[in-house]
């Protein structure tokens, strides 16, 4: 493996992060240090941990960081549900973001499985 930027899962996670930033711009200002910040931090954590794990010297370390990415992704999905439930996100925007997150989830799980099988 040569460069984490070539990983489609990293590229999709970066795209999702950008979309989270764009969609949280409309959240109420009083949420800037609460749900807005939390959503953004979770989103940033996903591609960041993919990249960090990729830079480690062992498959076990890569797996550890990929699993952290999965945890951040699940946290993000939960927070998206909360944002929808309190009407910060309309149904259509929620559905689009959630589906994007599910795509990243499927890719991460497949990537983890592939790495485990190569051990």
NUMARRO-49870 format. One line per 3 residues: number of its first residue (from 1); their letters; for each residue x, y, z of N, C-alpha, C. Coordinates in steps of 0.2 Angstrom, whole numbers, plus 2048, in hexadecimal, padded with zeros to 3 digits. Layout:
REM residues N
NUM> A> X,Y,Z,X,Y,Z,X,Y,Z; ...
//
This chain:
REM residues 119
1> XXX> 804,7FA,800,800,800,800,804,806,800; 803,80B,7FC,807,811,7FB,805,817,7FE; 7FF,819,7FE,7FD,81F,800,7F5,81F,803
4> XXX> 7F4,821,809,7ED,821,80B,7E8,825,807; 7EB,82A,804,7E6,82E,800,7E3,82B,7FA; 7E6,825,7F8,7E4,821,7F3,7DE,81C,7F5
7> XXX> 7DD,81C,7FB,7D8,817,7FE,7D1,81B,7FD; 7CD,817,7F9,7C6,81A,7F8,7C2,81B,7FE; 7C3,817,803,7C0,818,80A,7C2,81E,80D
10> XXX> 7C8,820,80D,7CB,826,80F,7C8,82C,80B; 7C7,82C,805,7C5,831,800,7BD,832,802; 7B9,82C,803,7B2,82D,805,7B1,830,80C
13> XXX> 7B6,82E,810,7B5,831,817,7B7,839,817; 7BC,83B,813,7BD,842,812,7B7,845,80F; 7B4,842,80A,7AE,845,807,7A8,846,80D
16> XXX> 7A7,841,810,7A2,841,816,7A4,847,81B; 7AA,847,81D,7AC,84D,821,7AB,853,81F; 7AC,855,818,7AA,85B,815,7A3,85C,815
19> XXX> 79F,857,814,798,858,814,795,859,81B; 798,856,820,796,858,827,797,85F,828; 79D,862,827,79F,869,828,79A,86D,824
22> XXX> 798,86C,81E,793,870,81A,78D,870,81D; 78A,86A,820,784,869,822,783,86C,829; 788,86C,82D,788,86F,834,788,876,834
25> XXX> 78A,879,82F,78A,881,82F,784,884,830; 77E,880,82F,777,883,830,775,882,837; 779,87E,83B,776,87C,842,776,883,846
28> XXX> 772,883,84B,772,889,84F,778,88B,852; 77A,891,853,780,893,856,782,891,85D; 77C,890,861,77D,88D,867,780,886,867
31> XXX> 780,883,862,782,87C,861,789,87B,85F; 78C,881,85E,793,881,85B,798,87D,85F; 797,87D,866,79C,879,86A,799,873,86D
34> XXX> 793,871,86A,790,86B,86C,78F,866,866; 789,865,863,788,860,85E,78C,862,858; 78C,868,856,790,86A,850,797,868,851
37> XXX> 79A,86A,856,7A1,868,857,7A2,860,858; 79E,85D,85B,79E,856,85C,79E,852,855; 799,854,851,798,851,84A,79F,852,846
40> XXX> 7A1,858,846,7A7,85A,842,7AD,856,845; 7AE,855,84C,7B4,851,84E,7B3,84A,84C; 7AD,847,84D,7AC,840,84B,7AE,83F,843
43> XXX> 7AB,844,83F,7AD,843,838,7B4,844,837; 7B8,848,83A,7BF,849,839,7C3,843,83B; 7C0,840,840,7C4,83A,843,7C4,834,83E
46> XXX> 7BF,833,83A,7BE,82E,836,7C4,82D,831; 7C5,832,82C,7CB,832,827,7D1,833,82B; 7D1,837,830,7D8,838,834,7DA,831,837
49> XXX> 7D6,82D,83A,7D8,826,83C,7DA,821,837; 7D7,822,831,7D9,81E,82C,7E0,81F,829; 7E1,826,829,7E8,828,827,7ED,826,82C
52> XXX> 7EB,827,832,7F0,826,838,7F2,81E,838; 7ED,81A,837,7EE,813,838,7F2,811,832; 7F1,814,82C,7F4,812,826,7FC,814,826
55> XXX> 7FD,819,82A,804,81B,82B,808,817,831; 804,812,834,808,80E,839,80B,808,836; 80F,805,83A,814,800,837,811,7F9,837
58> XXX> 80B,7F8,83A,809,7F1,83B,801,7F1,839; 7FF,7EB,837,7F8,7EA,835,7F4,7EB,83B; 7F7,7E8,841,7F3,7E9,847,7F1,7F0,849
61> XXX> 7F6,7F5,848,7F5,7FC,849,7F0,7FF,844; 7F1,7FD,83E,7EC,7FF,839,7E5,7FD,83B; 7E4,7F7,83D,7DE,7F4,83F,7DB,7F8,845
64> XXX> 7DF,7FA,849,7DD,7FD,84F,7DA,804,84D; 7DE,808,849,7DC,80E,847,7D5,80E,842; 7D5,809,83E,7CF,808,83A,7C9,807,83F
67> XXX> 7CA,803,844,7C4,802,849,7C2,808,84C; 7C7,80C,84E,7C6,813,851,7C1,817,84C; 7C3,817,845,7BF,81A,840,7B8,818,840
70> XXX> 7B7,811,841,7B0,80E,841,7AD,811,847; 7B0,811,84D,7AD,814,853,7AA,81B,852; 7AF,81F,84F,7AD,826,84D,7A7,827,848
73> XXX> 7A7,822,844,7A2,822,83F,79B,820,842; 79B,81C,846,795,81A,84A,793,820,84E; 797,823,851,796,829,855,793,82E,851
76> XXX> 796,82F,84B,793,834,846,78C,833,844; 78B,82C,843,784,82A,841,77F,82B,846; 781,82A,84C,77C,82C,852,77B,833,853
79> XXX> 780,837,852,77F,83E,852,77B,841,84C; 77C,83E,847,777,840,841,770,83F,843; 76F,839,846,768,837,848,765,83D,84D
82> XXX> 769,83F,851,768,844,856,766,84A,853; 76A,84C,84E,769,852,84A,763,852,846; 761,84C,844,75B,84C,840,755,84C,845
85> XXX> 755,849,84B,750,849,850,74E,84F,852; 753,854,853,752,85A,856,751,860,850; 750,85D,84A,74F,861,844,755,866,842
88> XXX> 75B,864,844,761,868,841,762,866,83A; 760,85F,838,761,85D,832,75A,85A,82F; 759,85D,829,753,85A,826,754,853,824
91> XXX> 74E,850,823,74E,848,821,753,847,81B; 752,84B,816,756,84A,80F,75D,84A,811; 760,850,814,767,851,816,769,84B,81A
94> XXX> 765,849,81F,767,844,824,768,83D,820; 763,83C,81B,764,836,817,76A,835,813; 76C,83B,810,772,83B,80C,778,83A,810
97> XXX> 778,83E,816,77E,83D,81A,77F,836,81D; 779,833,81F,779,82D,822,77B,828,81D; 779,828,817,77A,823,812,782,824,810
100> XXX> 784,82A,810,78C,82B,80F,790,827,814; 78D,828,81A,791,825,820,790,81E,820; 78B,81B,81D,78A,814,81D,78F,811,817
103> XXX> 790,815,812,794,813,80D,79B,812,810; 79D,817,814,7A4,817,817,7A4,811,81C; 79F,810,81F,79F,80B,824,7A0,804,821
106> XXX> 79C,803,81B,79D,7FC,817,7A4,7FC,815; 7A7,801,812,7AE,801,810,7B3,800,815; 7B2,803,81B,7B7,802,821,7B6,7FB,823
109> XXX> 7B0,7F8,824,7B0,7F1,826,7B3,7EC,821; 7B2,7ED,81B,7B5,7E9,816,7BD,7EA,816; 7BF,7F0,817,7C6,7F1,817,7C9,7ED,81E
112> XXX> 7C6,7EE,823,7C8,7EA,829,7C8,7E3,828; 7C3,7E0,825,7C3,7D9,824,7C8,7D7,81F; 7CA,7DA,81A,7CF,7D9,815,7D6,7D9,819
115> XXX> 7D7,7DE,81D,7DD,7DE,821,7DE,7D8,826; 7D9,7D6,829,7D9,7D0,82E,7DA,7CA,82A; 7D7,7C9,824,7D8,7C3,820,7DF,7C3,81E
118> XX> 7E3,7C8,81D,7E9,7C8,81A,7EF,7C7,820; 7EC,7C6,826,7F1,7C5,82C,7F3,7BE,82C
//
